[in-house]
Structures are given as C-alpha cells and as structure tokens.
C-alpha cells in the first residue's frame, strides 16, 4: 500500500471516530436536557397545585369576610350615624 492510501485511511478512521464521539456527546447532552425539562415540568406542576390551593383559600376567605361584613352591618346598621363616627 502506498503512503497516500495509508494516510487517507488514517484520516478517514480519525474522522469516523471523532464523528462518533461527537454523536455520543450530543446524545448524552440531549438525554440530560430531557431530564432537566422533566424536572422543570414537575416543578411547574407543583407550583400550579400551590397556586390552585391559594386560589381556593382566597375564595373561601373572601366568602368568610363577606359574611362577616354582612353580619357587622346587620348588627351595627341600626346605630345612629353620629355614634359610628365618634
């Protein structure tokens, strides 16, 4: 075999090896990226649950405050206006 053929085969083998290494690197990187997205999605799901719970608590408290306001108005509504201003 001539030196040129040996050189071409060596360069070809080097290119194939480096291409395979790069492909494996990209595959591992893609796998890590998928794991990170899955963790991020879990965090968003937990955050969404927390926000939903806070919204439910807010609605319940708003009803309670509304009932309390109505009860206070009912009890204090018959007081004269001057008594409430002092």
N, C-alpha and C positions, 0 to 999 in steps of 0.2 A: 504494500500500500504506500502510496506517495504521502509526503508530508502534508500536502494540501488537504487530502481526504481525511487524514487523521485529525487535522486542525478543525475541519468542518464538522466532523463527528463530535469532537470535543466541545465545540461551540454549541452545536445542536443539543447535546446532552446537558450542558450547562443551562441553556435557555429553557429546556423542558423542566429541569429540576427547580430553577428559580420560579418558573410559572406555576409549577405545582405547589411550591412553598407559599407563594403569594395567594393562590387559590385557597389553601388551607387556612392561611391567616384571615382572609376575608370571610371564610365560613365560620371560624371561631368568633370573629368580630360580629357577624350577623347574629349568631346564637346569643352572644352577650346582650346585643341590642334588643333582641326579642325578650330576654329575661328582664331587662330593665323596663321595657314597656309593660310587661305583665305586672311587675311590682308597682309601677306607676298607676296602672289601671285599678289595682287593688286599693291603692291609697285613695284614688278618686271615688271608688265605691264606698269606702269607709267614710270619707268626707261627705259624700252625698247623704249617707244614712244619718250622720250627725246633723246636717242641715235640716233634713226632714224632721228629725226629732225636735230640733229647736223650733221649727215652724209649728209643730203640733203643740209644744209647750206655750209658744206665744199665743196661739189661738185660744188655748184653754185659759191662760191668764187674762186675755182680753175679755173673754166671757165673764170671768170672775170679777174683773174691775167694772164691767158694765153692770153686772148685778149689784155690786156694792154701791155704785153711783146711784142706781135706781133706788136702792134701799135708803141711802142717805137722803136723797131728795124726798122720798116718801116720809121719812121721819122729821126732816127739818123744813119741809116745804110749807108747813102751816105756821112757822115762826114769822114774826113781823120782819120786814126788811131792815129796819134800824137795828134789831138785835143781832143780825148776822154781820152787819158792817162794823160793829164796835169791837 
